[in-house]
Amino acid sequence: MGILSSKHTDGANEMATDFHFPTSKKALIIFTRNPELGKCKTRLAQTIGDENALEVYKFLLNHTASIAKEVKADHYVFYSENIIKDDLWDVGTFRKKLQKGDDLGQRMQNAFVELFEMGYEKVAIIGSDLLDLDAELVNNTFSQLEFNDVVIGPALDGGYYLLGMKNLYPKVFQNKAWGTSSILNSTLQDLQNCSVYLLKELNDIDTFEDMRDYEQLKKFYTKK
């Protein structure tokens, strides 16, 4: 797939500042970590090893790219470290940018701000570690934003796998203990004066316990 190679990154990060004229009033942000050995799915790697954890993450990335293509919106991939020109995020579908900020909250807020400033009226963000996520859920997010201020996809671990907004609410990105089970509740507290639609609860895959019930992932920890 070419997503492990850094040889294509020379000059690729210049794409981060490219302006893309919106072709829709809706935008989907996909946050992704550059898939490098020992640097992704570290909690999972504690059980199945770095190489298997990387393979799991690449599998999840492919799933995310596949379902994202079916979402009726403009698509933006925000890389954690470097933009890769030739990878599974084909430039015919996905516009490529870099995450900016000191923590996850800042990086998400900056991504929302950038796309709202480009003229998008509805913006949703998803991660790249859910096998249960499908295009229907994401498309429903944009539909629900017709009637609600915010749409959230709750995760089983107390966080969220999706956040959709039609106006920026900076408080949801600030003063959060990212990666803990308090994220969803603290976010909902920040939105008490807003209409919030909750999607169905899904499981994101961060640990071995999260992945062991998925038949399609068993090959990554049972292979010889």
HUMO-V132354 format. One record per residue. D_LAST is the distance of its C-alpha to the last C-alpha in Angstrom with 1 decimal. Layout:
BEGIN
d_last
D_LAST
D_LAST
END
This chain:
BEGIN
d_last
23.1
24.7
24.5
22.9
25.6
28.8
30.8
32.3
33.6
36.8
39.6
37.3
38.3
41.8
40.7
40.7
44.5
45.0
47.2
46.1
48.9
47.9
47.7
47.3
48.6
45.1
42.3
38.6
37.0
33.3
32.2
29.0
27.4
26.5
22.7
22.1
19.3
20.2
23.1
22.1
20.8
21.1
21.4
18.2
16.5
17.8
15.3
12.1
13.0
15.1
12.9
11.4
15.0
16.4
14.5
15.8
19.2
19.3
18.6
21.4
23.7
23.5
24.4
27.2
28.5
28.5
30.5
32.8
34.1
35.6
37.5
41.2
41.8
41.5
38.0
37.4
34.2
34.7
32.3
31.8
32.1
32.7
33.4
31.3
33.4
30.8
28.0
27.2
30.4
32.8
36.3
37.9
36.8
35.9
38.3
36.7
37.9
37.0
37.0
39.9
40.6
39.9
37.9
36.4
39.8
41.6
39.0
39.3
43.0
43.4
41.4
43.6
46.8
46.0
45.5
48.5
50.6
49.6
51.2
48.5
49.8
46.6
43.4
40.1
37.0
33.4
30.2
27.0
24.6
25.6
24.0
27.1
29.6
31.4
34.3
36.7
36.4
37.1
40.0
41.4
41.5
43.9
45.9
46.2
47.5
50.6
51.6
49.8
49.7
46.0
42.9
40.0
36.6
35.8
32.2
31.1
30.8
34.4
34.2
34.7
32.6
35.7
39.2
42.0
45.5
48.7
50.2
48.8
48.7
48.0
47.9
44.5
42.9
44.8
44.5
41.1
38.4
35.6
32.2
33.9
34.8
38.4
38.2
39.0
42.0
43.4
43.2
45.0
47.6
48.3
48.9
51.3
54.0
51.8
50.8
47.0
45.0
41.7
38.9
36.6
34.2
30.6
27.3
26.0
22.5
22.6
20.6
17.7
20.5
21.6
18.5
17.1
19.6
18.7
16.9
16.3
14.5
12.0
9.4
9.6
8.5
6.5
3.8
0.0
END
